[in-house]
Every structure is written in C-alpha cells, then in structure tokens.
C-alpha cells in the first residue's frame, strides 16, 4: 500500500463501507486494505488485528455466484482436507444468512471482515467505522451519544453501539444531502 493510501486509511478515509448485521455478527465490507480491529472470542483491543480478506479477480471468476436463498433452502459446507478426508457440515438458517452475505460481498469484489457484535472498539477504531475524527468520537462518548466503558484509562465502545450510532449518522447525512439538493434546485430554478 502506498504512503498516501495508508495516510488516508489512518484518517478513516474509507471509500466504501457496507455493514450487514445478522444474528449477533456483523459483516463489514470495504474496498481499502486497512486492518480492522477485533479478536475471536475476546474483547477487541488495539493489539488484536483481523485483516480484511478479499478474492482475486481470477478466484471471483472461477466461483459461481450463490443464488439468493429462499425460505426452506438448506446450505451445507463441504470441506476437503489436505489428507483427503471429507466432511459435510449442515448450516442452520442463521449461519446460512451470514455465509450468504459474506459470499455475495466477496464475489462482488469487496474486502470483508466478520466481527462479533460484542467486540469492543477504541475511539480510533470507532472513528474508522463512523467516518468521523477520533476527537469527535470522544465528544460523542462524553455527551452520551455513544455508550462506553473504561478499561483502565482507555475508553471502549461496543461494536453494537457504534453500528447503532452509524445508522443514526447515516440517516442524518442523507437528510442533509437531500436538503442541500433542494437548496441547489431552488437556487437554480428561482435564484434563491
């Protein structure tokens, strides 16, 4: 990654980010190669890094798209080990939803990370997801917009709360964009 891209990623400069929640897990898709914070089975701290994963163009072309699963559809995972042993795992519907979301994002060329909803994030990590600065995240924590707890002297917010605030901020941003578009139309049509 170039220094310019690293600087943009460090400032939270994601180009595109989509979040889909399903049964306590969040599938976060992003085009950048910035590492995402989290750990399997434990609370996220700055030292634990889960990398975004993606498929190469060749791999994406080799794998057929999974058709949308319908009511009553059943998903099985077939595993062939190096030693030749094969195993088939039947996935419950909740897991099938997550696998379907994960595969659709990967096959569309996005990079993804799967993180448990109970994970805790530092203000810096939360700022990356929210697309706002770290000081603004701390401000949101202090005024009560983003619940948090202290771990020693460090603030930690749950991923669930960060995603809820992101949804709220996205609604506000869309409303502001609509107002700006209306203002442009008024100016263009009536000179106001």
Helices and strands as residue ranges (DSSP letters): H 3-10, E 17-22, E 25-30, E 36-37, E 49-50, H 57-62, E 75-80, E 86-91, H 93-107, E 111-116, E 120-121, H 123-130, H 134-142, E 149-151, E 154-158, H 159-190
